[in-house]
Amino acid sequence: MALGGKHLFGSIGEQRVTFIEKKVDENRKDFLKKLLEHNGFEVILEEENKANEEDPQLYTVAVTDMTFNPTVAVFERKLKTLDGRKVSQDYWNQTTDETKPQYWNNGEK
């Protein structure tokens, strides 16, 4: 589940949540958990059911802030990395550790 325009929400157990991403691997779960907690969000994790034992464990990542929309937060540059830089779309998607250029690419590196 990459960044999309929809604000996806629901429940995990009795807790109302905004879903960040569903069916992510452990590496992605850990990345999102650290990033979101660093930005002051309470993160809720849920293990997905596995079809069989050989399948890797997947997770749902959510936050308790019902007004949080990850797409808006990334494109409005409201989230900070652990070292204080503004999170870009590529950083969010873990395609690079670089946070520039912003989501628009004006040809500059």
C-alpha positions as CSV (number, residue, x, y, z in Angstrom):
1,M,0.0,0.0,0.0
2,A,1.9,3.0,-1.2
3,L,0.9,6.6,-0.7
4,G,-2.6,7.2,-2.0
5,G,-5.1,10.0,-1.7
6,K,-7.6,8.1,0.4
7,H,-7.8,8.4,4.2
8,L,-8.2,4.8,5.2
9,F,-9.5,4.2,8.7
10,G,-11.1,1.5,10.8
11,S,-10.4,-0.5,13.9
12,I,-7.8,-2.8,15.3
13,G,-9.4,-4.6,18.2
14,E,-11.3,-1.9,20.1
15,Q,-9.0,0.9,19.0
16,R,-10.1,3.2,16.1
17,V,-7.1,3.8,13.8
18,T,-5.9,5.4,10.6
19,F,-4.3,2.7,8.5
20,I,-0.9,3.6,7.2
21,E,0.0,0.5,5.3
22,K,-1.3,-3.1,5.2
23,K,0.5,-6.3,4.4
24,V,4.0,-5.0,4.9
25,D,7.1,-7.1,5.8
26,E,9.0,-6.7,9.0
27,N,11.6,-4.3,7.7
28,R,8.9,-1.9,6.4
29,K,6.9,-2.3,9.6
30,D,10.0,-1.3,11.7
31,F,10.8,1.6,9.4
32,L,7.3,3.1,9.6
33,K,7.0,2.5,13.4
34,K,10.3,4.3,14.1
35,L,9.5,7.2,11.7
36,L,5.9,7.7,13.0
37,E,6.8,7.4,16.7
38,H,9.6,9.9,16.1
39,N,7.0,12.3,14.8
40,G,4.8,11.9,17.9
41,F,2.2,9.3,16.7
42,E,1.0,6.3,18.7
43,V,1.6,3.3,16.4
44,I,-0.6,0.2,16.5
45,L,0.7,-3.0,14.8
46,E,-1.3,-6.0,13.8
47,E,0.0,-9.3,12.4
48,E,-1.8,-10.5,9.3
49,N,-3.1,-14.0,9.1
50,K,-0.8,-16.3,7.1
51,A,-2.3,-18.7,4.6
52,N,0.3,-21.3,5.5
53,E,3.4,-21.6,7.7
54,E,5.9,-21.0,4.9
55,D,4.6,-17.6,4.1
56,P,6.4,-14.6,5.6
57,Q,4.7,-12.7,8.4
58,L,3.1,-9.6,7.2
59,Y,1.8,-6.6,9.3
60,T,-0.7,-3.8,9.3
61,V,0.7,-0.5,10.5
62,A,-1.8,2.1,11.9
63,V,-1.8,5.2,14.1
64,T,-4.4,6.3,16.7
65,D,-4.7,9.8,15.3
66,M,-7.8,9.6,13.2
67,T,-7.0,12.9,11.4
68,F,-3.6,11.8,10.2
69,N,-3.3,11.2,6.4
70,P,0.2,10.0,5.4
71,T,-0.1,11.3,1.9
72,V,-0.9,14.8,3.0
73,A,1.8,14.7,5.7
74,V,4.5,13.6,3.2
75,F,3.6,16.0,0.4
76,E,3.2,18.9,2.8
77,R,6.6,17.9,4.2
78,K,5.3,17.7,7.8
79,L,7.2,14.6,8.8
80,K,10.8,14.6,10.0
81,T,13.4,11.9,9.6
82,L,15.2,10.7,12.7
83,D,18.0,13.1,12.0
84,G,15.6,16.1,11.5
85,R,15.3,16.4,7.7
86,K,11.9,16.6,6.0
87,V,10.5,13.3,4.7
88,S,10.2,13.1,0.9
89,Q,8.1,10.6,-1.0
90,D,11.2,8.6,-2.0
91,Y,12.3,8.5,1.6
92,W,8.9,7.4,2.7
93,N,8.9,4.6,0.1
94,Q,12.4,3.6,1.2
95,T,13.9,4.0,-2.3
96,T,16.6,6.4,-1.0
97,D,17.9,7.9,2.2
98,E,18.1,11.3,0.4
99,T,15.3,13.7,1.2
100,K,15.9,16.1,-1.8
101,P,14.6,16.8,-4.3
102,Q,11.1,17.1,-3.1
103,Y,8.3,15.1,-4.6
104,W,8.5,17.3,-7.8
105,N,11.7,16.6,-9.8
106,N,12.9,19.8,-11.4
107,G,15.9,18.1,-12.9
108,E,18.3,19.1,-10.1
109,K,20.1,16.5,-8.2
